[in-house]
Structure formats: structure tokens, C-alpha cells
Amino acid sequence: MENIIVLDTETTGLNPLTDRIITIGLWHVNKFVKFVSNDEKEMLENFWKFISEHEISKLIGFNINFDWTFLKLRSMKYGIKIRYFKKYEERVDLRRILNSEPRAKGTLTDYCVRSSALTYLEKIFLERTFQRYGKHTKTVTLTHSPVLLNTCS
């Protein structure tokens, strides 16, 4: 099974050459991890250390190329080496999966509010999980958040 993370960055602007990353948030193995620091170099070093220690093989995100460009160029600025750089060239962009306009502004939350995409995302996730692992998965809603349960292995 692939070791993946879903990630998002917050930046001070749109230009990775002049603007900074101020937060890196990621979801990994049912756990949210957040990297925040006034020292961008330290934050990036901690992020890449986490990626290396957990042997992450795939990056997923909404408009992931924006995040990847910032992570790559800001790390290069500080001379931070990215181990296994090539394997991160294949990323999963949720915006492309959802067929959203490539130049559309906004976030995944904006998209979900506009288009009932949460149900669509659930459907895509379940279909891809079943195709990849051959397991039947059932979505159960507890409160407002869907929870995936394996019903057979």
C-alpha cells in the first residue's frame, strides 16, 4: 500500500521566489500534522524530515502543483535537499480529478460549497479504493463527518 499524505500550504503570496510559506498542513494516517514557524527554513527542514521518516511515496492536494512549486523552490533557496525528489514528480491533484477549471480561484472548501462535491469526492475515493485494493468499503456518517469502514478484507 502506498504511503500518502494530503497536504496544503499557506503562503504570504503567489510568487515562490519572493513570498514565503507560513504553514504546511498535512493529513497522514488518520492524523493531522501542522508545521508552523516564523523560521521558514526550520519549518521546511522539519517537513522534509517528516516526509523522509514516514517514507511518504505520494503527495495529494487541491491544486497540488502550487504547493509543490513553493515547497521545491523555497527548499532550494535554503539549500535543503529533497530526498527521492523524482518520486514526488507524480502528484495527485484533486482539482483535476474533480474536473474543476484549471484557472478557477478558490480552495477545495469553496469548490465543495459550490457544487456538492463532497458526495462526489466520497464516491471517487470509494471507487478508487475498491479498484486499487479490492476491498468493499462502506461510508458511515457519524455526526457531520463520513467515516470509512472496511466491511470485508
N, C-alpha and C positions, 0 to 999 in steps of 0.2 A: 504494500500500500504506500502511496506517495505521502510524503511528509510536507504538508502545505501550510501556508499562512494566508489569511486575508488581511490586507493592510491598507492604511490610509495615512497620508501625511498632511500636516497643516503647515503652510508656508506664509512668509510675510509678503509674498507677491507671486508673479507668474514667471519670472526670469531666474533660472537656476544659477546664472552667472553672477547676479547681483543680489538676489533675495535669499533668505535663509529658511531652513527647516526649523520650525519651533516645536513640533510634536510629531512623533511617529506612534501610531496606534496599530495594534495587530490582534488578530484572533487566532489562537493556536490551541488545539486540543481542548476545546470547551473552556478556554481561559482567555480573558482579555489582558493584554500586556501593553503598557504605555511607557514610552520613552520621552521624558520632558527634561530639558536642562537649558540654562542660559548659555552654556558652553556647547555650541553645535558640534564641535569636533568630538567631545566626550560622548555626547548623545549618539552620534553616528558610530563611534567605536563600540559602544555598548550594544547597539542594534546589530551590527555585523558579528559581534561575539555571540549574541543570542542565536542568530541565524546559523552560525558555524556549529555551536554546541548542540543545537537541536537538529542538525543535518537537514535543514529545510531544502526541499527539492523544487518547489514551485511557488510562485508569487501570484496572488489573485487580488483584484481590486476593481473598483469602478473608475474607469479612465486611468488604468494602471500605468500607462506609458508616461503620464505626467509625473506620478510618484517615482517611477523608476529613473526618469531623467534627473530629477532632483537628487535622489539617493546616490546615483552614479557620479554626477558632476560635483556635488558638494563633498563626497568622499574623496574624489580625485584632488579637489582643492587642498585638502588637508593631508594628502599622501596616504590615505587609508587604503590598504589593499583589500580587494574583494575576492575572497577565495571562491574558486569554481565559478568565476564570472560568467562564462559561456552558458552554464545551465540556466541562468536567470534570463537569458535572452528569450526563452519561451515562457511567456506570461499569459495569464488568463484575464481578459478584460471583460468584466460583466456588462459594460455598456455595449460592446459588440454582440454579446450573446443576446441581449435584450433588443437588439436592432435599433438602438437609440441613435439619433442623429449625431454624427461624429463631432460636429461643432456646437452641439447643444450645450447651453450653460447650465450649471447646477450640479447637484450631488445625487447620489443614489436615493437619498430620502426624498428629494424633490421629484425624482422620476417615479418613485413608488406612490407618492401622493397624487401625482398627475394621472397615473394610468392603471391603478390596481395591479401594479407589477409584483407585489408581494406574493400573491397567489401564483403568478407566472414563475417567479423565482423558485418557489417551493416545487412547482411541477418540474421545472428544468432540473433542479437539484435531485429530486427523486428519480427522474428518468435516467440521469447520468450515473447516479449511484448504482441503480439496478443494472444498467448496461455494463458498468465497469466491474462490479463486484458480484453480480448475480444474486444479490440478496433482495428479498422483499422488504420494503421499508414502509412504515405507516406513520403518518403525521397525526399527532395528538395535540390538541390545544389545551394548555393549562394556563389560565389567566389570558394574557394577550399575546404570549409568545409561543409559536409552534415548537414542539419538541419531537425529534425524530427517534423512533424506537425500532430496533431490529426485531422483526417478528419471527424470523427463521434464519438460520445460517446455512 
